[in-house]
Amino acid sequence: MTEEKTCNHPEEHEQHLCQLKKRLSRSELNDLRKNPKYVCTGCGGRVDRGGNLCLPKRIKT
């Protein structure tokens, strides 16, 4: 599964975790994951905002 084929919003792909990992520091990435509410069904990444994932799904609490 490739990111380009599975991204719901390819026009916003540069703001998704899979791309941010390539250019942000560990500290900056940790800020995105402080209180994860969404998981990417493509890569399994977890972040606070669904807008930072290709295929976001709300985590049930």
C-alpha positions as CSV (number, residue, x, y, z in Angstrom):
1,M,0.0,0.0,0.0
2,T,1.5,3.3,-1.0
3,E,0.7,6.7,0.5
4,E,-0.2,8.3,-2.8
5,K,-2.9,5.6,-3.5
6,T,-4.4,5.7,-0.1
7,C,-4.4,9.3,0.9
8,N,-7.9,10.8,1.2
9,H,-6.6,14.3,0.6
10,P,-3.5,14.2,-1.6
11,E,-3.6,18.0,-1.9
12,E,-2.9,18.2,1.8
13,H,-0.4,15.3,1.9
14,E,2.6,17.5,3.0
15,Q,0.8,18.0,6.3
16,H,0.3,14.3,7.0
17,L,2.4,12.4,9.5
18,C,4.1,10.2,6.9
19,Q,5.5,13.3,5.3
20,L,6.1,15.4,8.5
21,K,8.3,12.5,9.8
22,K,10.8,13.4,7.0
23,R,11.3,17.0,8.0
24,L,10.3,17.6,11.7
25,S,12.4,17.0,14.8
26,R,11.4,14.3,17.2
27,S,10.2,17.0,19.6
28,E,8.0,18.5,17.0
29,L,6.5,15.1,16.1
30,N,5.9,14.4,19.8
31,D,3.8,17.6,20.0
32,L,1.5,16.2,17.3
33,R,1.1,13.0,19.3
34,K,0.6,14.3,22.8
35,N,-3.0,13.2,23.1
36,P,-3.8,11.1,20.1
37,K,-7.4,11.0,19.0
38,Y,-7.0,9.6,15.5
39,V,-5.2,6.6,13.9
40,C,-4.2,6.3,10.3
41,T,-5.7,3.1,8.9
42,G,-2.9,3.0,6.3
43,C,0.2,3.3,8.4
44,G,-1.0,3.1,12.0
45,G,0.3,6.5,13.0
46,R,-1.5,8.2,15.9
47,V,-2.0,11.9,16.3
48,D,-4.1,14.6,17.9
49,R,-5.8,15.9,14.7
50,G,-7.2,13.8,11.9
51,G,-6.0,16.4,9.4
52,N,-2.5,15.1,9.9
53,L,-3.2,11.6,8.6
54,C,-3.9,10.1,5.2
55,L,-6.7,7.8,6.3
56,P,-7.8,9.1,9.7
57,K,-10.2,7.1,11.9
58,R,-11.3,8.4,15.3
59,I,-10.0,6.3,18.2
60,K,-12.8,5.1,20.4
61,T,-12.3,6.0,24.1
